[in-house]
Amino acid sequence: MRRLFYTSAASRDLADILSYLAERAGETKPALHFVQQLRAQCQKLAELPGTLGRPRDDIRSGIRSFAYRGYIILFRYEDDSLHIISIIEGHRDIDALMKG
């Protein structure tokens, strides 16, 4: 099993998603539950054997993406670990966000 790491940008993304969803719902509990589901999906990506996700060398060499419930998880494999680079809402311009 690979070890899972989050970049500081990915951690900020999760915090931003939590804030956004909590504001929209008017309460924190459903937003927290969804963020926990996102984190669980990231953990699954680390636990599953093989190479998962879609190659995204168009963004940056070695980056892969995996869609989960309207969000795109961007990650890369490094030796025996999986690094979550960013988690972006699926309708956003990923190229602009990653290059900006």
mmCIF file of the C-alpha atoms, coordinates in Angstrom:
data_MODEL
# 
_entry.id   MODEL 
# 
loop_
_atom_site.group_PDB 
_atom_site.id 
_atom_site.type_symbol 
_atom_site.label_atom_id 
_atom_site.label_alt_id 
_atom_site.label_comp_id 
_atom_site.label_asym_id 
_atom_site.label_entity_id 
_atom_site.label_seq_id 
_atom_site.pdbx_PDB_ins_code 
_atom_site.Cartn_x 
_atom_site.Cartn_y 
_atom_site.Cartn_z 
_atom_site.occupancy 
_atom_site.B_iso_or_equiv 
_atom_site.pdbx_formal_charge 
_atom_site.auth_seq_id 
_atom_site.auth_comp_id 
_atom_site.auth_asym_id 
_atom_site.auth_atom_id 
_atom_site.pdbx_PDB_model_num 
ATOM 1   C CA . MET A 1 1   ? 0.000   0.000  0.000   1.00 0.00 ? 1   MET A CA 1 
ATOM 2   C CA . ARG A 1 2   ? 1.249   3.462  -0.884  1.00 0.00 ? 2   ARG A CA 1 
ATOM 3   C CA . ARG A 1 3   ? 1.521   6.195  1.694   1.00 0.00 ? 3   ARG A CA 1 
ATOM 4   C CA . LEU A 1 4   ? -0.793  9.146  1.100   1.00 0.00 ? 4   LEU A CA 1 
ATOM 5   C CA . PHE A 1 5   ? 0.352   12.761 1.225   1.00 0.00 ? 5   PHE A CA 1 
ATOM 6   C CA . TYR A 1 6   ? -1.495  16.025 0.591   1.00 0.00 ? 6   TYR A CA 1 
ATOM 7   C CA . THR A 1 7   ? 0.300   19.101 -0.712  1.00 0.00 ? 7   THR A CA 1 
ATOM 8   C CA . SER A 1 8   ? -0.461  22.354 1.081   1.00 0.00 ? 8   SER A CA 1 
ATOM 9   C CA . ALA A 1 9   ? -2.487  23.379 -1.993  1.00 0.00 ? 9   ALA A CA 1 
ATOM 10  C CA . ALA A 1 10  ? -4.613  20.214 -1.744  1.00 0.00 ? 10  ALA A CA 1 
ATOM 11  C CA . SER A 1 11  ? -5.186  20.812 1.970   1.00 0.00 ? 11  SER A CA 1 
ATOM 12  C CA . ARG A 1 12  ? -6.320  24.372 1.179   1.00 0.00 ? 12  ARG A CA 1 
ATOM 13  C CA . ASP A 1 13  ? -8.596  22.987 -1.549  1.00 0.00 ? 13  ASP A CA 1 
ATOM 14  C CA . LEU A 1 14  ? -10.286 20.687 0.982   1.00 0.00 ? 14  LEU A CA 1 
ATOM 15  C CA . ALA A 1 15  ? -10.743 23.565 3.425   1.00 0.00 ? 15  ALA A CA 1 
ATOM 16  C CA . ASP A 1 16  ? -12.180 25.757 0.647   1.00 0.00 ? 16  ASP A CA 1 
ATOM 17  C CA . ILE A 1 17  ? -14.566 22.989 -0.450  1.00 0.00 ? 17  ILE A CA 1 
ATOM 18  C CA . LEU A 1 18  ? -15.734 22.580 3.142   1.00 0.00 ? 18  LEU A CA 1 
ATOM 19  C CA . SER A 1 19  ? -16.346 26.324 3.533   1.00 0.00 ? 19  SER A CA 1 
ATOM 20  C CA . TYR A 1 20  ? -18.125 26.628 0.195   1.00 0.00 ? 20  TYR A CA 1 
ATOM 21  C CA . LEU A 1 21  ? -20.421 23.655 0.757   1.00 0.00 ? 21  LEU A CA 1 
ATOM 22  C CA . ALA A 1 22  ? -21.181 24.636 4.361   1.00 0.00 ? 22  ALA A CA 1 
ATOM 23  C CA . GLU A 1 23  ? -22.134 28.142 3.236   1.00 0.00 ? 23  GLU A CA 1 
ATOM 24  C CA . ARG A 1 24  ? -24.373 26.801 0.468   1.00 0.00 ? 24  ARG A CA 1 
ATOM 25  C CA . ALA A 1 25  ? -26.061 24.257 2.753   1.00 0.00 ? 25  ALA A CA 1 
ATOM 26  C CA . GLY A 1 26  ? -26.322 26.632 5.694   1.00 0.00 ? 26  GLY A CA 1 
ATOM 27  C CA . GLU A 1 27  ? -24.742 24.006 7.955   1.00 0.00 ? 27  GLU A CA 1 
ATOM 28  C CA . THR A 1 28  ? -21.413 22.292 8.369   1.00 0.00 ? 28  THR A CA 1 
ATOM 29  C CA . LYS A 1 29  ? -22.351 18.639 8.879   1.00 0.00 ? 29  LYS A CA 1 
ATOM 30  C CA . PRO A 1 30  ? -23.176 17.699 5.229   1.00 0.00 ? 30  PRO A CA 1 
ATOM 31  C CA . ALA A 1 31  ? -20.147 19.628 3.981   1.00 0.00 ? 31  ALA A CA 1 
ATOM 32  C CA . LEU A 1 32  ? -17.871 17.864 6.451   1.00 0.00 ? 32  LEU A CA 1 
ATOM 33  C CA . HIS A 1 33  ? -19.331 14.510 5.405   1.00 0.00 ? 33  HIS A CA 1 
ATOM 34  C CA . PHE A 1 34  ? -18.595 15.227 1.740   1.00 0.00 ? 34  PHE A CA 1 
ATOM 35  C CA . VAL A 1 35  ? -15.011 16.311 2.461   1.00 0.00 ? 35  VAL A CA 1 
ATOM 36  C CA . GLN A 1 36  ? -14.548 13.097 4.437   1.00 0.00 ? 36  GLN A CA 1 
ATOM 37  C CA . GLN A 1 37  ? -15.778 11.172 1.378   1.00 0.00 ? 37  GLN A CA 1 
ATOM 38  C CA . LEU A 1 38  ? -13.268 13.016 -0.822  1.00 0.00 ? 38  LEU A CA 1 
ATOM 39  C CA . ARG A 1 39  ? -10.470 12.129 1.614   1.00 0.00 ? 39  ARG A CA 1 
ATOM 40  C CA . ALA A 1 40  ? -11.650 8.496  1.668   1.00 0.00 ? 40  ALA A CA 1 
ATOM 41  C CA . GLN A 1 41  ? -11.492 8.404  -2.141  1.00 0.00 ? 41  GLN A CA 1 
ATOM 42  C CA . CYS A 1 42  ? -7.936  9.736  -2.009  1.00 0.00 ? 42  CYS A CA 1 
ATOM 43  C CA . GLN A 1 43  ? -7.074  6.984  0.466   1.00 0.00 ? 43  GLN A CA 1 
ATOM 44  C CA . LYS A 1 44  ? -8.577  4.387  -1.895  1.00 0.00 ? 44  LYS A CA 1 
ATOM 45  C CA . LEU A 1 45  ? -6.412  5.708  -4.727  1.00 0.00 ? 45  LEU A CA 1 
ATOM 46  C CA . ALA A 1 46  ? -3.369  5.132  -2.519  1.00 0.00 ? 46  ALA A CA 1 
ATOM 47  C CA . GLU A 1 47  ? -4.482  1.650  -1.462  1.00 0.00 ? 47  GLU A CA 1 
ATOM 48  C CA . LEU A 1 48  ? -5.460  0.180  -4.807  1.00 0.00 ? 48  LEU A CA 1 
ATOM 49  C CA . PRO A 1 49  ? -2.728  -1.577 -6.774  1.00 0.00 ? 49  PRO A CA 1 
ATOM 50  C CA . GLY A 1 50  ? -1.628  -0.479 -10.195 1.00 0.00 ? 50  GLY A CA 1 
ATOM 51  C CA . THR A 1 51  ? -1.671  2.891  -11.858 1.00 0.00 ? 51  THR A CA 1 
ATOM 52  C CA . LEU A 1 52  ? -5.008  4.633  -11.645 1.00 0.00 ? 52  LEU A CA 1 
ATOM 53  C CA . GLY A 1 53  ? -6.454  7.788  -13.124 1.00 0.00 ? 53  GLY A CA 1 
ATOM 54  C CA . ARG A 1 54  ? -6.014  9.539  -16.425 1.00 0.00 ? 54  ARG A CA 1 
ATOM 55  C CA . PRO A 1 55  ? -2.546  10.800 -17.395 1.00 0.00 ? 55  PRO A CA 1 
ATOM 56  C CA . ARG A 1 56  ? -2.473  14.624 -17.412 1.00 0.00 ? 56  ARG A CA 1 
ATOM 57  C CA . ASP A 1 57  ? 0.951   15.406 -18.812 1.00 0.00 ? 57  ASP A CA 1 
ATOM 58  C CA . ASP A 1 58  ? -0.746  18.353 -20.531 1.00 0.00 ? 58  ASP A CA 1 
ATOM 59  C CA . ILE A 1 59  ? -0.895  19.981 -17.078 1.00 0.00 ? 59  ILE A CA 1 
ATOM 60  C CA . ARG A 1 60  ? 2.446   18.805 -15.723 1.00 0.00 ? 60  ARG A CA 1 
ATOM 61  C CA . SER A 1 61  ? 4.598   15.735 -16.267 1.00 0.00 ? 61  SER A CA 1 
ATOM 62  C CA . GLY A 1 62  ? 3.572   12.810 -14.083 1.00 0.00 ? 62  GLY A CA 1 
ATOM 63  C CA . ILE A 1 63  ? 0.212   14.257 -13.015 1.00 0.00 ? 63  ILE A CA 1 
ATOM 64  C CA . ARG A 1 64  ? -2.866  12.017 -13.161 1.00 0.00 ? 64  ARG A CA 1 
ATOM 65  C CA . SER A 1 65  ? -6.537  12.858 -12.585 1.00 0.00 ? 65  SER A CA 1 
ATOM 66  C CA . PHE A 1 66  ? -9.471  10.977 -11.141 1.00 0.00 ? 66  PHE A CA 1 
ATOM 67  C CA . ALA A 1 67  ? -13.060 12.272 -11.174 1.00 0.00 ? 67  ALA A CA 1 
ATOM 68  C CA . TYR A 1 68  ? -15.126 11.936 -8.019  1.00 0.00 ? 68  TYR A CA 1 
ATOM 69  C CA . ARG A 1 69  ? -18.648 13.345 -7.593  1.00 0.00 ? 69  ARG A CA 1 
ATOM 70  C CA . GLY A 1 70  ? -18.127 16.554 -9.543  1.00 0.00 ? 70  GLY A CA 1 
ATOM 71  C CA . TYR A 1 71  ? -14.532 17.124 -8.432  1.00 0.00 ? 71  TYR A CA 1 
ATOM 72  C CA . ILE A 1 72  ? -11.219 16.255 -10.058 1.00 0.00 ? 72  ILE A CA 1 
ATOM 73  C CA . ILE A 1 73  ? -8.488  14.836 -7.853  1.00 0.00 ? 73  ILE A CA 1 
ATOM 74  C CA . LEU A 1 74  ? -5.058  15.630 -9.295  1.00 0.00 ? 74  LEU A CA 1 
ATOM 75  C CA . PHE A 1 75  ? -2.242  13.440 -8.016  1.00 0.00 ? 75  PHE A CA 1 
ATOM 76  C CA . ARG A 1 76  ? 1.103   11.889 -8.800  1.00 0.00 ? 76  ARG A CA 1 
ATOM 77  C CA . TYR A 1 77  ? 2.839   8.669  -7.850  1.00 0.00 ? 77  TYR A CA 1 
ATOM 78  C CA . GLU A 1 78  ? 6.283   8.899  -6.259  1.00 0.00 ? 78  GLU A CA 1 
ATOM 79  C CA . ASP A 1 79  ? 8.027   5.657  -5.358  1.00 0.00 ? 79  ASP A CA 1 
ATOM 80  C CA . ASP A 1 80  ? 5.839   4.084  -2.641  1.00 0.00 ? 80  ASP A CA 1 
ATOM 81  C CA . SER A 1 81  ? 3.610   7.109  -2.129  1.00 0.00 ? 81  SER A CA 1 
ATOM 82  C CA . LEU A 1 82  ? 0.723   8.978  -3.706  1.00 0.00 ? 82  LEU A CA 1 
ATOM 83  C CA . HIS A 1 83  ? 0.714   12.778 -3.525  1.00 0.00 ? 83  HIS A CA 1 
ATOM 84  C CA . ILE A 1 84  ? -2.563  14.652 -3.853  1.00 0.00 ? 84  ILE A CA 1 
ATOM 85  C CA . ILE A 1 85  ? -1.683  17.834 -5.741  1.00 0.00 ? 85  ILE A CA 1 
ATOM 86  C CA . SER A 1 86  ? -5.058  19.547 -5.899  1.00 0.00 ? 86  SER A CA 1 
ATOM 87  C CA . ILE A 1 87  ? -8.796  18.906 -5.767  1.00 0.00 ? 87  ILE A CA 1 
ATOM 88  C CA . ILE A 1 88  ? -10.737 21.060 -8.199  1.00 0.00 ? 88  ILE A CA 1 
ATOM 89  C CA . GLU A 1 89  ? -14.436 21.447 -8.926  1.00 0.00 ? 89  GLU A CA 1 
ATOM 90  C CA . GLY A 1 90  ? -15.009 19.727 -12.262 1.00 0.00 ? 90  GLY A CA 1 
ATOM 91  C CA . HIS A 1 91  ? -16.371 22.743 -14.157 1.00 0.00 ? 91  HIS A CA 1 
ATOM 92  C CA . ARG A 1 92  ? -13.354 24.938 -13.456 1.00 0.00 ? 92  ARG A CA 1 
ATOM 93  C CA . ASP A 1 93  ? -10.562 25.552 -15.964 1.00 0.00 ? 93  ASP A CA 1 
ATOM 94  C CA . ILE A 1 94  ? -7.946  23.114 -14.654 1.00 0.00 ? 94  ILE A CA 1 
ATOM 95  C CA . ASP A 1 95  ? -5.236  24.285 -17.063 1.00 0.00 ? 95  ASP A CA 1 
ATOM 96  C CA . ALA A 1 96  ? -5.566  27.901 -15.936 1.00 0.00 ? 96  ALA A CA 1 
ATOM 97  C CA . LEU A 1 97  ? -5.669  26.965 -12.255 1.00 0.00 ? 97  LEU A CA 1 
ATOM 98  C CA . MET A 1 98  ? -2.595  24.748 -12.421 1.00 0.00 ? 98  MET A CA 1 
ATOM 99  C CA . LYS A 1 99  ? -0.545  27.203 -14.458 1.00 0.00 ? 99  LYS A CA 1 
ATOM 100 C CA . GLY A 1 100 ? -1.574  30.269 -12.463 1.00 0.00 ? 100 GLY A CA 1 
# 
